[in-house]
Amino acid sequence: MRIARFTTGEDPMYGIVQEKDGQDMVYGITGDPLYTEIRPTGTIHPLSEVRLLAPVIPRSKVVCVGRNYAAHAAELGNEVPEQALFFLKPNTAVVGPGDPVMLPAYSQEVSLEAELAVVIKRMTKDVTAAQVPDHVLGYTCANDLTARDAQRAEDQWFRAKAFDTSCPIGPWIETDLDPSALRITSTVDGEIAQDGTTADMVRPVAELIAEISTVVTLLPGDLVLTGTPAGVRTAPPGSVVEVTIEGLGTLSNPMVRR
């Protein structure tokens, strides 16, 4: 099931994206699927006639995983850490499909990072890997944009990773997906940058979430970004970056300099 958040020019609402007669349609539902039973409103729109929004706005945080693909760690001159490397993005970093990424004035080297994002369904604390699937609503595409020059200059990654609009997600949440071996790619103006598979993760999704839950409590709507494959590159002002994940779709965002 594909759960989208969208607007037709009025208040945002949620819907289920399904194909009908060869055309993708959005069937409106009541409330927020994280908290209420999914019930149709009777409202139906062609997907092409609505504006898709970030499918979820995290209630508290985005937890990200660094160096979870060995080839990506190597391309930046890093070793794979013995202990999983975690960092946070605030919910103000989250934007949706088509929204502009506002490149920060302090960076001249913002890089793309295509990632599989996990949407948490219920409060998650001290769970085992076997329990993780019951705590996951679904998956979406994400771009962990990084001010690489700022990252090199400081030990802390706040300036590099947490700037506003640095975490585009979308186009929707897919609830029926096996995350173990999905092709994941990114492009800049149509030119391939990354082309990898989630099968190359050092630590798989369930293991990551279980470990994160020993550190912090994950809340409904929180996101976990699971790392990026090799091939990261700079996304210059004026370019369009696309992240595509098998079984999920494509997330596209323009890069804009204030």
Phi, psi and omega in degrees: 000134179256113180259121181245156170242131190210170173219150173250016184111351178249201182299142177300149176213169179258156178205167176255127180268121179219153178274138175220121180054041176081006181233136176287129179237155176246121181258112183297145177231160181278146171065203182248120184297347174288336188234342184232157177296140180285116178227133181290145176268345186094353179276130180227133178227143167299137180304324183293347184254005177244162174257117178285140178247172172308126187294344174207144169251112185305136180293328185225324190193162168242119178261125184246154181242124179264147172055046180263003171236124186300320183293325177292317177303316183294322184293338177259010176077027182244155172272156171289125184292145178295325176250139182306138183261115182246148171209170185243149163242144177283164179291345175288350176280343189278129172225173186250188180300133177081347179289144179287142169269119182270105184292130184291146183295335184277359182234137174249010187214070178269123183255149173277154172212100179288131184215149168278127179251140179253132178259121183280138185263324183217166180307130189230113180214129176053047178266159173271165178301324180293334181274345187303315183306329179287350181252004184251126174282317182172200189225153176212168176278148177217157175231109181273077183295139189225126173282093191296324179294321177292325179296320179290332187278340187227150175287323176276148186256014184301308181295326184285326192245338194258004185296152180307139178072012184278005181223070173295140175223158177142189005279344180202180175258124176260119184272341184247085186208135172266115187276006192284334184208069181252135174291136180227125184227159170222152177224154171239114184052040176085352180269127183298131173252298180250146175208096186222193179216145178294346176296342181270004176301137175294316177239122182289171188305308185297321179295319180298311184294322177300317181291318177301322183291346174279345182260310181227159172276123175273134183253160177306130180092348174296154179246145170239117175266132198258012180104167187230143177285174181295159176111009181299147181207167181290142176248098188286161175304139180091349180274165175240126180255134176237136175243125180236131177234131181306130179083355182245311184126200186235136175251125184234135180214136174278147176263129187230136175256126178297000000 
